[in-house]
Amino acid sequence: MISTTEPKTEIRMPRHAYQRMNGVKPGSTLFCDTGILWVTQSGDRRDYVLMPGQKMTVTKRGKVLVEAMRDADFYVA
């Protein structure tokens, strides 16, 4: 589990691994550098699939769950 208290948190995940992130503030952005990510957040009915170079802005306070659909590198800022 990751708590994002630093300005930029870089994360590397192998395929099928997942990260639960608590304390991600609305307005924070997840940036996919490599791989494919599946992202969902508390209070949001939508799921997001991020490809390399894509990003997603967190809109709700609460938990964010990220799963690597392929080996992936991403960061939160």
VMD Tcl script that builds the backbone (N, CA, C; Angstrom):
set m [mol new atoms 231]
animate dup $m
set s [atomselect $m all]
$s set {name element resname resid chain x y z} {
  {N N MET 1 A 0.851 -1.169 0.000}
  {CA C MET 1 A 0.000 0.000 0.000}
  {C C MET 1 A 0.900 1.236 0.000}
  {N N ILE 2 A 0.516 2.236 -0.761}
  {CA C ILE 2 A 1.317 3.446 -0.903}
  {C C ILE 2 A 0.523 4.635 -0.420}
  {N N SER 3 A 1.147 5.463 0.383}
  {CA C SER 3 A 0.533 6.727 0.763}
  {C C SER 3 A 1.302 7.812 0.035}
  {N N THR 4 A 0.619 8.597 -0.764}
  {CA C THR 4 A 1.303 9.581 -1.598}
  {C C THR 4 A 1.393 10.911 -0.875}
  {N N THR 5 A 2.450 11.057 -0.101}
  {CA C THR 5 A 2.667 12.301 0.620}
  {C C THR 5 A 3.765 13.130 -0.025}
  {N N GLU 6 A 4.566 12.505 -0.898}
  {CA C GLU 6 A 5.626 13.227 -1.588}
  {C C GLU 6 A 5.088 13.800 -2.894}
  {N N PRO 7 A 5.742 14.838 -3.430}
  {CA C PRO 7 A 5.255 15.445 -4.664}
  {C C PRO 7 A 5.205 14.482 -5.845}
  {N N LYS 8 A 6.127 13.518 -5.919}
  {CA C LYS 8 A 6.157 12.582 -7.045}
  {C C LYS 8 A 6.571 11.217 -6.519}
  {N N THR 9 A 5.730 10.214 -6.732}
  {CA C THR 9 A 6.020 8.857 -6.305}
  {C C THR 9 A 6.105 7.979 -7.539}
  {N N GLU 10 A 7.284 7.393 -7.798}
  {CA C GLU 10 A 7.449 6.534 -8.962}
  {C C GLU 10 A 7.231 5.082 -8.554}
  {N N ILE 11 A 6.513 4.336 -9.393}
  {CA C ILE 11 A 6.154 2.970 -9.063}
  {C C ILE 11 A 6.408 2.075 -10.273}
  {N N ARG 12 A 7.042 0.929 -10.041}
  {CA C ARG 12 A 7.272 -0.087 -11.077}
  {C C ARG 12 A 6.512 -1.334 -10.637}
  {N N MET 13 A 5.710 -1.892 -11.564}
  {CA C MET 13 A 4.916 -3.063 -11.218}
  {C C MET 13 A 5.007 -4.115 -12.316}
  {N N PRO 14 A 5.158 -5.391 -11.922}
  {CA C PRO 14 A 5.098 -6.456 -12.912}
  {C C PRO 14 A 3.646 -6.716 -13.304}
  {N N ARG 15 A 3.465 -7.391 -14.411}
  {CA C ARG 15 A 2.127 -7.732 -14.905}
  {C C ARG 15 A 1.303 -8.413 -13.813}
  {N N HIS 16 A 0.058 -8.013 -13.700}
  {CA C HIS 16 A -0.940 -8.532 -12.760}
  {C C HIS 16 A -0.731 -8.068 -11.316}
  {N N ALA 17 A 0.302 -7.303 -11.047}
  {CA C ALA 17 A 0.471 -6.745 -9.695}
  {C C ALA 17 A -0.486 -5.566 -9.538}
  {N N TYR 18 A -0.805 -5.240 -8.303}
  {CA C TYR 18 A -1.656 -4.082 -8.071}
  {C C TYR 18 A -1.180 -3.299 -6.858}
  {N N GLN 19 A -1.570 -2.051 -6.817}
  {CA C GLN 19 A -1.235 -1.146 -5.715}
  {C C GLN 19 A -2.511 -0.481 -5.234}
  {N N ARG 20 A -2.728 -0.483 -3.931}
  {CA C ARG 20 A -3.791 0.309 -3.316}
  {C C ARG 20 A -3.137 1.553 -2.767}
  {N N MET 21 A -3.654 2.685 -3.158}
  {CA C MET 21 A -3.068 3.946 -2.709}
  {C C MET 21 A -4.102 4.714 -1.902}
  {N N ASN 22 A -3.731 5.037 -0.668}
  {CA C ASN 22 A -4.586 5.828 0.204}
  {C C ASN 22 A -4.061 7.251 0.247}
  {N N GLY 23 A -4.932 8.178 0.483}
  {CA C GLY 23 A -4.497 9.561 0.670}
  {C C GLY 23 A -4.116 10.279 -0.606}
  {N N VAL 24 A -4.529 9.762 -1.743}
  {CA C VAL 24 A -4.269 10.464 -2.993}
  {C C VAL 24 A -5.272 11.610 -3.072}
  {N N LYS 25 A -4.786 12.814 -3.135}
  {CA C LYS 25 A -5.654 13.991 -3.112}
  {C C LYS 25 A -6.283 14.247 -4.473}
  {N N PRO 26 A -7.542 14.694 -4.474}
  {CA C PRO 26 A -8.143 15.110 -5.749}
  {C C PRO 26 A -7.244 16.143 -6.425}
  {N N GLY 27 A -7.078 16.006 -7.714}
  {CA C GLY 27 A -6.177 16.883 -8.466}
  {C C GLY 27 A -4.824 16.241 -8.722}
  {N N SER 28 A -4.493 15.171 -7.971}
  {CA C SER 28 A -3.258 14.430 -8.245}
  {C C SER 28 A -3.411 13.726 -9.583}
  {N N THR 29 A -2.300 13.494 -10.263}
  {CA C THR 29 A -2.349 12.886 -11.582}
  {C C THR 29 A -1.492 11.633 -11.619}
  {N N LEU 30 A -2.021 10.560 -12.201}
  {CA C LEU 30 A -1.273 9.338 -12.456}
  {C C LEU 30 A -0.796 9.397 -13.898}
  {N N PHE 31 A 0.492 9.229 -14.117}
  {CA C PHE 31 A 1.105 9.246 -15.443}
  {C C PHE 31 A 1.641 7.852 -15.761}
  {N N CYS 32 A 1.214 7.261 -16.863}
  {CA C CYS 32 A 1.696 5.949 -17.296}
  {C C CYS 32 A 2.921 6.157 -18.187}
  {N N ASP 33 A 4.078 5.657 -17.751}
  {CA C ASP 33 A 5.303 5.756 -18.562}
  {C C ASP 33 A 5.426 4.572 -19.518}
  {N N THR 34 A 5.239 3.353 -18.983}
  {CA C THR 34 A 5.332 2.147 -19.803}
  {C C THR 34 A 4.244 1.171 -19.374}
  {N N GLY 35 A 3.936 0.219 -20.230}
  {CA C GLY 35 A 2.962 -0.809 -19.893}
  {C C GLY 35 A 1.533 -0.349 -20.093}
  {N N ILE 36 A 0.619 -1.087 -19.474}
  {CA C ILE 36 A -0.800 -0.747 -19.511}
  {C C ILE 36 A -1.329 -0.838 -18.086}
  {N N LEU 37 A -2.050 0.184 -17.655}
  {CA C LEU 37 A -2.600 0.235 -16.308}
  {C C LEU 37 A -4.115 0.258 -16.336}
  {N N TRP 38 A -4.725 -0.429 -15.381}
  {CA C TRP 38 A -6.158 -0.330 -15.125}
  {C C TRP 38 A -6.287 0.406 -13.800}
  {N N VAL 39 A -7.097 1.460 -13.776}
  {CA C VAL 39 A -7.205 2.312 -12.586}
  {C C VAL 39 A -8.668 2.500 -12.218}
  {N N THR 40 A -8.971 2.412 -10.929}
  {CA C THR 40 A -10.298 2.739 -10.425}
  {C C THR 40 A -10.127 3.518 -9.131}
  {N N GLN 41 A -11.108 4.344 -8.804}
  {CA C GLN 41 A -11.027 5.140 -7.582}
  {C C GLN 41 A -12.357 5.082 -6.839}
  {N N SER 42 A -12.287 5.197 -5.517}
  {CA C SER 42 A -13.486 5.196 -4.684}
  {C C SER 42 A -14.441 6.285 -5.138}
  {N N GLY 43 A -15.725 5.946 -5.190}
  {CA C GLY 43 A -16.734 6.942 -5.517}
  {C C GLY 43 A -16.862 7.271 -6.991}
  {N N ASP 44 A -16.155 6.553 -7.856}
  {CA C ASP 44 A -16.213 6.793 -9.302}
  {C C ASP 44 A -16.631 5.486 -9.974}
  {N N ARG 45 A -17.730 5.489 -10.677}
  {CA C ARG 45 A -18.225 4.275 -11.330}
  {C C ARG 45 A -17.384 3.864 -12.530}
  {N N ARG 46 A -16.601 4.798 -13.055}
  {CA C ARG 46 A -15.796 4.503 -14.248}
  {C C ARG 46 A -14.482 3.835 -13.871}
  {N N ASP 47 A -13.973 3.035 -14.786}
  {CA C ASP 47 A -12.626 2.487 -14.705}
  {C C ASP 47 A -11.835 3.122 -15.835}
  {N N TYR 48 A -10.533 3.180 -15.667}
  {CA C TYR 48 A -9.667 3.839 -16.644}
  {C C TYR 48 A -8.578 2.867 -17.070}
  {N N VAL 49 A -8.255 2.849 -18.358}
  {CA C VAL 49 A -7.127 2.083 -18.880}
  {C C VAL 49 A -6.153 3.103 -19.457}
  {N N LEU 50 A -4.935 3.083 -18.916}
  {CA C LEU 50 A -3.906 4.037 -19.344}
  {C C LEU 50 A -2.820 3.316 -20.121}
  {N N MET 51 A -2.503 3.852 -21.280}
  {CA C MET 51 A -1.427 3.371 -22.136}
  {C C MET 51 A -0.224 4.297 -21.927}
  {N N PRO 52 A 0.972 3.916 -22.408}
  {CA C PRO 52 A 2.132 4.779 -22.254}
  {C C PRO 52 A 1.859 6.191 -22.778}
  {N N GLY 53 A 2.218 7.177 -21.965}
  {CA C GLY 53 A 2.030 8.574 -22.332}
  {C C GLY 53 A 0.687 9.138 -21.904}
  {N N GLN 54 A -0.212 8.303 -21.417}
  {CA C GLN 54 A -1.518 8.799 -20.977}
  {C C GLN 54 A -1.510 9.085 -19.488}
  {N N LYS 55 A -2.471 9.898 -19.068}
  {CA C LYS 55 A -2.570 10.268 -17.656}
  {C C LYS 55 A -4.030 10.302 -17.234}
  {N N MET 56 A -4.241 10.280 -15.926}
  {CA C MET 56 A -5.576 10.341 -15.345}
  {C C MET 56 A -5.505 11.218 -14.110}
  {N N THR 57 A -6.434 12.138 -13.990}
  {CA C THR 57 A -6.482 13.004 -12.822}
  {C C THR 57 A -7.474 12.440 -11.816}
  {N N VAL 58 A -7.049 12.311 -10.574}
  {CA C VAL 58 A -7.905 11.816 -9.500}
  {C C VAL 58 A -8.937 12.897 -9.186}
  {N N THR 59 A -10.206 12.504 -9.164}
  {CA C THR 59 A -11.275 13.479 -8.939}
  {C C THR 59 A -11.974 13.308 -7.604}
  {N N LYS 60 A -11.773 12.175 -6.939}
  {CA C LYS 60 A -12.460 11.877 -5.682}
  {C C LYS 60 A -11.451 11.638 -4.572}
  {N N ARG 61 A -11.822 12.010 -3.362}
  {CA C ARG 61 A -11.000 11.683 -2.197}
  {C C ARG 61 A -11.252 10.222 -1.848}
  {N N GLY 62 A -10.223 9.502 -1.499}
  {CA C GLY 62 A -10.374 8.098 -1.132}
  {C C GLY 62 A -9.291 7.245 -1.734}
  {N N LYS 63 A -9.573 5.972 -1.830}
  {CA C LYS 63 A -8.590 5.010 -2.327}
  {C C LYS 63 A -8.565 4.978 -3.850}
  {N N VAL 64 A -7.378 4.695 -4.367}
  {CA C VAL 64 A -7.181 4.482 -5.801}
  {C C VAL 64 A -6.521 3.109 -5.939}
  {N N LEU 65 A -7.056 2.287 -6.833}
  {CA C LEU 65 A -6.501 0.969 -7.083}
  {C C LEU 65 A -5.949 0.946 -8.501}
  {N N VAL 66 A -4.687 0.505 -8.628}
  {CA C VAL 66 A -4.013 0.438 -9.932}
  {C C VAL 66 A -3.536 -0.986 -10.134}
  {N N GLU 67 A -3.862 -1.577 -11.295}
  {CA C GLU 67 A -3.366 -2.904 -11.650}
  {C C GLU 67 A -2.585 -2.801 -12.949}
  {N N ALA 68 A -1.448 -3.498 -12.992}
  {CA C ALA 68 A -0.634 -3.536 -14.212}
  {C C ALA 68 A -1.161 -4.654 -15.102}
  {N N MET 69 A -1.653 -4.284 -16.266}
  {CA C MET 69 A -2.118 -5.290 -17.224}
  {C C MET 69 A -0.941 -5.841 -18.033}
  {N N ARG 70 A 0.147 -5.098 -18.048}
  {CA C ARG 70 A 1.470 -5.502 -18.558}
  {C C ARG 70 A 2.484 -4.901 -17.594}
  {N N ASP 71 A 3.731 -5.358 -17.634}
  {CA C ASP 71 A 4.760 -4.721 -16.807}
  {C C ASP 71 A 4.639 -3.218 -17.022}
  {N N ALA 72 A 4.670 -2.447 -15.935}
  {CA C ALA 72 A 4.382 -1.022 -16.073}
  {C C ALA 72 A 5.217 -0.169 -15.131}
  {N N ASP 73 A 5.467 1.049 -15.563}
  {CA C ASP 73 A 6.090 2.090 -14.753}
  {C C ASP 73 A 5.129 3.281 -14.798}
  {N N PHE 74 A 4.851 3.837 -13.619}
  {CA C PHE 74 A 4.013 5.032 -13.572}
  {C C PHE 74 A 4.412 5.872 -12.380}
  {N N TYR 75 A 3.930 7.089 -12.358}
  {CA C TYR 75 A 4.172 7.941 -11.193}
  {C C TYR 75 A 2.956 8.779 -10.906}
  {N N VAL 76 A 2.914 9.229 -9.664}
  {CA C VAL 76 A 1.825 10.082 -9.186}
  {C C VAL 76 A 2.427 11.430 -8.834}
  {N N ALA 77 A 1.824 12.477 -9.320}
  {CA C ALA 77 A 2.313 13.829 -9.012}
  {C C ALA 77 A 1.138 14.721 -8.687}
}
mol reanalyze $m
mol bondsrecalc $m
mol representation Tube
mol addrep $m
